[in-house]
Amino acid sequence: MIKSISMKDFQELYHQNPLNLVDVREPDEYDSGHIPGAQNLPLSDFQSTYQTLDPKKDYYIVCQSGSRSQMASQFLTAKGYHVTNVEGGTSAWPENLE
């Protein structure tokens, strides 16, 4: 089962602790605005780039609305990674995007 977190709860955690945040949107989407500190690993390249993630770390996965991040979370969970899908995506982020 995939772990999920609401954007409200994620925002609280984000401001309390450093988090490993992966944005799975395409580079042009990421460049047009992303949550500060997010690493861009586009879902379209995921099968060849996910190994850059450390399987010993916890990751929060985000996209625009939550659909692509859910797919990425399912994929990573099946590979043994510890991930949490951020529901609502960057469109639900209440602060300024970088």
C-alpha positions as CSV (number, residue, x, y, z in Angstrom):
1,M,0.0,0.0,0.0
2,I,1.2,3.5,-0.9
3,K,1.6,6.0,1.9
4,S,0.0,9.4,1.3
5,I,0.0,12.8,3.1
6,S,-2.2,15.8,2.7
7,M,-0.6,19.0,1.5
8,K,-1.5,20.6,4.8
9,D,0.3,17.9,6.8
10,F,3.2,17.9,4.3
11,Q,3.6,21.7,4.6
12,E,3.9,21.4,8.4
13,L,6.6,18.6,8.2
14,Y,8.4,20.6,5.4
15,H,8.9,23.5,7.8
16,Q,9.9,21.3,10.8
17,N,12.5,19.1,9.2
18,P,14.6,18.9,6.0
19,L,12.8,16.5,3.7
20,N,13.8,14.7,0.5
21,L,11.2,15.9,-2.0
22,V,11.1,14.6,-5.6
23,D,9.1,16.4,-8.2
24,V,8.2,14.0,-11.0
25,R,6.8,16.7,-13.5
26,E,8.5,17.4,-16.8
27,P,11.4,19.8,-16.7
28,D,9.4,22.7,-18.3
29,E,6.7,22.3,-15.6
30,Y,9.4,22.1,-12.9
31,D,11.1,25.2,-14.2
32,S,7.9,27.2,-14.3
33,G,7.5,26.7,-10.5
34,H,8.3,24.1,-7.9
35,I,8.3,23.7,-4.1
36,P,11.7,25.0,-2.9
37,G,14.2,22.3,-2.4
38,A,12.5,19.8,-4.7
39,Q,14.6,17.5,-6.9
40,N,13.3,17.0,-10.4
41,L,13.1,13.4,-11.7
42,P,10.6,13.4,-14.5
43,L,8.2,10.5,-14.5
44,S,8.9,10.0,-18.3
45,D,12.6,9.2,-17.4
46,F,11.9,7.5,-14.1
47,Q,12.9,3.9,-15.1
48,S,16.4,5.1,-15.9
49,T,16.8,7.7,-13.2
50,Y,15.2,6.3,-10.0
51,Q,18.5,4.6,-9.0
52,T,19.9,8.0,-8.2
53,L,17.7,8.0,-5.1
54,D,19.1,6.4,-1.9
55,P,17.0,3.4,-0.9
56,K,17.8,4.1,2.7
57,K,16.2,7.5,2.8
58,D,12.5,8.5,3.0
59,Y,11.2,10.5,0.0
60,Y,8.1,12.6,-0.6
61,I,6.9,12.5,-4.2
62,V,5.0,15.4,-5.8
63,C,3.6,16.3,-9.2
64,Q,1.1,18.9,-10.3
65,S,-2.1,17.3,-8.9
66,G,-1.1,14.0,-7.4
67,S,-1.7,11.5,-10.2
68,R,1.8,11.1,-11.6
69,S,3.3,11.2,-8.1
70,Q,1.0,8.3,-7.2
71,M,2.3,6.3,-10.1
72,A,5.9,7.1,-9.2
73,S,5.2,6.2,-5.5
74,Q,3.7,2.8,-6.6
75,F,6.8,2.2,-8.7
76,L,9.3,3.1,-6.0
77,T,7.4,1.2,-3.3
78,A,7.6,-1.9,-5.5
79,K,11.3,-1.4,-5.8
80,G,11.7,-1.2,-2.0
81,Y,11.9,2.5,-1.5
82,H,10.3,4.4,1.4
83,V,8.1,7.0,-0.2
84,T,5.0,9.1,0.6
85,N,2.8,10.6,-2.1
86,V,1.9,14.2,-1.5
87,E,-1.8,14.6,-2.3
88,G,-2.8,17.7,-4.3
89,G,0.6,18.3,-5.8
90,T,2.2,21.7,-6.4
91,S,-1.2,23.1,-7.3
92,A,-2.2,22.7,-3.6
93,W,1.1,24.2,-2.3
94,P,-0.1,27.4,-0.4
95,E,3.2,29.2,-0.5
96,N,5.3,30.7,-3.3
97,L,6.8,28.3,-5.8
98,E,10.5,28.7,-6.6
